Amino acid sequence: MTGAVTHKNEVVQDPPFVQWLLSSPGAAWIWLVLRVWLGYQWIEASLHKIHNPAWVETGAALKGYWENAIIIPEAGRPSIAFDWYRSFIQSLLDAQAWTWFAPLVAYGELIIGIALVLGLFTGIAAFFGGFMNWNFMMAGSASTNPMLFVVAVGLIMAWKVAGYVGLDYFLLPLLGTPWRGITIQKSAPQAEPAAA
């Protein structure tokens, strides 16, 4: 068995509640509420963008967002705290990436939202949603992003059961995972003793 071991050669275990929350099908109902709520947030955010030509046709909305984010004010703190991230956004501006990146954001948010509501590849959808939240926060947009990011991280950690009440109930057993799990041996039914 691999994992962290104490100096007394005891395997370090998660607390029982955490094991239940991240692995028990019974916890799926908790994750269902959080998953659908998060999915709804993504769908709602995407619809505002999809119906706005400045997002899906010209990308001007994203261009303006990036231009405001990279400004270093004379007094106070800049929106972007890390120079490497400011340079990254500047390189996107220099390449005029807003023209294709804005529709990618708008439709990506919609796909993430639908996948979360349906419980379709929940861990993957939550990862991409959390990655988008992280990027929004790195660019200086707090808003609801920290809360959405925390819920996304929870869904990523509970990927085995977060979509259990959803399409993952069918997909995960059908597709499996790229790594090997523990094989469970099913015992043969016990024969009834013959009547004497």
C-alpha positions as CSV (number, residue, x, y, z in Angstrom):
1,M,0.0,0.0,0.0
2,T,1.3,3.4,-0.9
3,G,0.7,6.7,0.9
4,A,1.9,8.7,3.9
5,V,3.0,6.6,6.8
6,T,3.6,7.8,10.4
7,H,6.7,7.0,12.4
8,K,4.6,4.2,14.0
9,N,4.1,2.6,10.5
10,E,0.4,3.6,10.4
11,V,-1.1,4.7,7.1
12,V,-2.4,8.3,7.4
13,Q,-6.1,8.2,6.6
14,D,-8.5,10.9,5.8
15,P,-11.1,11.6,8.5
16,P,-14.2,9.4,8.0
17,F,-16.4,12.3,7.1
18,V,-14.0,13.4,4.4
19,Q,-13.9,9.9,3.0
20,W,-17.7,9.8,3.0
21,L,-18.0,13.2,1.4
22,L,-15.5,12.5,-1.4
23,S,-16.3,8.8,-2.1
24,S,-19.7,7.8,-0.9
25,P,-22.7,7.7,-3.3
26,G,-24.7,9.0,-0.4
27,A,-22.8,12.3,-0.6
28,A,-23.8,12.6,-4.2
29,W,-27.0,14.5,-3.2
30,I,-24.9,17.2,-1.5
31,W,-22.7,17.5,-4.6
32,L,-25.8,17.5,-6.9
33,V,-27.0,20.8,-5.3
34,L,-23.6,22.4,-5.5
35,R,-23.0,21.1,-9.0
36,V,-26.3,22.3,-10.4
37,W,-25.9,25.7,-8.7
38,L,-22.4,26.1,-10.2
39,G,-23.6,24.9,-13.6
40,Y,-26.4,27.5,-13.5
41,Q,-23.9,30.2,-12.7
42,W,-21.8,29.3,-15.8
43,I,-24.8,29.1,-18.1
44,E,-26.2,32.4,-16.9
45,A,-22.7,34.1,-17.3
46,S,-22.4,32.6,-20.8
47,L,-25.8,33.7,-22.0
48,H,-25.0,37.3,-21.3
49,K,-21.9,36.9,-23.5
50,I,-23.4,34.8,-26.3
51,H,-26.1,37.4,-26.9
52,N,-23.6,40.2,-27.0
53,P,-21.8,40.8,-30.4
54,A,-18.9,42.4,-28.5
55,W,-18.1,38.9,-27.1
56,V,-19.0,36.5,-30.0
57,E,-18.4,38.6,-33.1
58,T,-15.7,41.3,-32.5
59,G,-14.2,40.2,-29.1
60,A,-14.1,43.9,-28.2
61,A,-15.5,43.2,-24.7
62,L,-12.6,40.9,-23.9
63,K,-10.1,43.3,-25.4
64,G,-11.4,46.1,-23.2
65,Y,-11.3,43.8,-20.1
66,W,-7.7,42.8,-20.9
67,E,-6.7,46.5,-21.5
68,N,-8.1,47.6,-18.2
69,A,-6.5,44.6,-16.4
70,I,-2.9,45.4,-17.5
71,I,-3.0,49.1,-16.5
72,I,-0.5,50.0,-13.8
73,P,-2.0,53.0,-12.0
74,E,0.2,55.9,-10.7
75,A,-1.2,55.4,-7.2
76,G,-2.6,52.3,-5.7
77,R,-2.3,48.7,-6.7
78,P,-2.7,47.3,-10.3
79,S,-5.4,44.8,-11.0
80,I,-2.9,42.2,-11.9
81,A,-0.5,41.5,-9.0
82,F,2.0,39.3,-10.9
83,D,4.1,40.7,-13.6
84,W,4.4,37.4,-15.5
85,Y,0.6,37.2,-15.8
86,R,0.4,40.9,-16.9
87,S,3.0,40.0,-19.6
88,F,0.9,37.0,-20.6
89,I,-2.2,39.2,-21.1
90,Q,-0.2,41.7,-22.9
91,S,1.1,39.0,-25.3
92,L,-2.6,38.1,-26.0
93,L,-3.4,41.7,-26.7
94,D,-0.4,42.0,-29.0
95,A,-1.5,38.9,-30.9
96,Q,-5.1,40.3,-31.2
97,A,-6.2,37.0,-29.6
98,W,-9.5,38.6,-28.3
99,T,-11.0,37.9,-31.8
100,W,-11.0,34.1,-31.2
101,F,-10.6,34.0,-27.4
102,A,-13.8,35.9,-26.6
103,P,-16.1,33.4,-28.3
104,L,-14.1,30.6,-26.8
105,V,-14.8,32.0,-23.3
106,A,-18.5,32.6,-24.0
107,Y,-19.2,29.1,-25.5
108,G,-16.7,27.5,-23.1
109,E,-18.7,28.8,-20.1
110,L,-21.9,27.4,-21.7
111,I,-20.4,24.0,-22.2
112,I,-19.0,23.9,-18.7
113,G,-22.4,24.9,-17.3
114,I,-24.3,22.3,-19.3
115,A,-21.9,19.5,-18.4
116,L,-22.1,20.4,-14.7
117,V,-25.9,20.5,-14.7
118,L,-26.1,17.2,-16.5
119,G,-23.3,15.6,-14.3
120,L,-21.4,14.9,-17.5
121,F,-17.6,14.4,-16.9
122,T,-18.1,16.4,-13.7
123,G,-14.5,16.5,-12.6
124,I,-13.3,17.6,-16.0
125,A,-16.0,20.3,-16.3
126,A,-15.3,21.5,-12.8
127,F,-11.5,21.6,-13.6
128,F,-12.0,23.9,-16.6
129,G,-14.5,26.0,-14.7
130,G,-12.1,26.4,-11.9
131,F,-9.3,27.2,-14.3
132,M,-11.4,30.0,-15.8
133,N,-12.2,31.3,-12.3
134,W,-8.5,31.3,-11.5
135,N,-7.7,33.3,-14.6
136,F,-10.5,35.8,-13.8
137,M,-9.0,36.2,-10.3
138,M,-5.5,36.5,-11.7
139,A,-6.7,39.4,-13.9
140,G,-8.1,41.2,-10.9
141,S,-11.8,40.2,-11.0
142,A,-12.9,39.0,-7.6
143,S,-16.7,39.2,-7.9
144,T,-18.1,35.7,-7.3
145,N,-15.0,34.0,-8.7
146,P,-13.5,32.9,-5.3
147,M,-16.7,31.2,-4.3
148,L,-17.2,29.5,-7.7
149,F,-13.5,28.4,-7.5
150,V,-14.0,26.8,-4.1
151,V,-17.1,24.8,-5.3
152,A,-15.2,23.8,-8.4
153,V,-12.3,22.5,-6.3
154,G,-14.7,20.5,-4.2
155,L,-16.3,19.0,-7.3
156,I,-12.9,18.1,-8.6
157,M,-11.9,16.3,-5.4
158,A,-15.3,14.5,-5.3
159,W,-15.2,13.6,-9.0
160,K,-16.1,9.9,-8.2
161,V,-19.5,10.8,-6.7
162,A,-20.1,14.4,-7.8
163,G,-21.8,13.3,-10.9
164,Y,-23.3,10.1,-9.4
165,V,-26.8,11.7,-9.7
166,G,-26.2,12.5,-13.3
167,L,-24.8,11.1,-16.5
168,D,-21.5,10.1,-14.8
169,Y,-23.5,7.3,-13.1
170,F,-23.6,5.6,-16.5
171,L,-20.4,7.0,-18.1
172,L,-17.8,6.4,-15.5
173,P,-18.5,2.6,-15.2
174,L,-18.7,2.4,-19.0
175,L,-15.5,4.3,-19.8
176,G,-13.5,3.6,-16.7
177,T,-10.4,5.7,-15.9
178,P,-7.0,5.8,-17.5
179,W,-5.4,4.4,-14.4
180,R,-6.0,1.0,-12.9
181,G,-8.3,0.6,-9.9
182,I,-8.6,-2.2,-7.4
183,T,-10.4,-5.2,-8.9
184,I,-13.2,-6.4,-6.7
185,Q,-13.7,-10.1,-6.7
186,K,-17.4,-11.0,-6.7
187,S,-18.0,-14.1,-4.5
188,A,-20.0,-17.0,-5.9
189,P,-23.4,-17.4,-4.3
190,Q,-23.3,-19.9,-1.4
191,A,-25.0,-23.2,-2.1
192,E,-27.8,-24.1,0.2
193,P,-27.1,-27.1,2.3
194,A,-28.9,-30.2,1.2
195,A,-31.8,-31.3,3.3
196,A,-31.1,-34.5,5.3
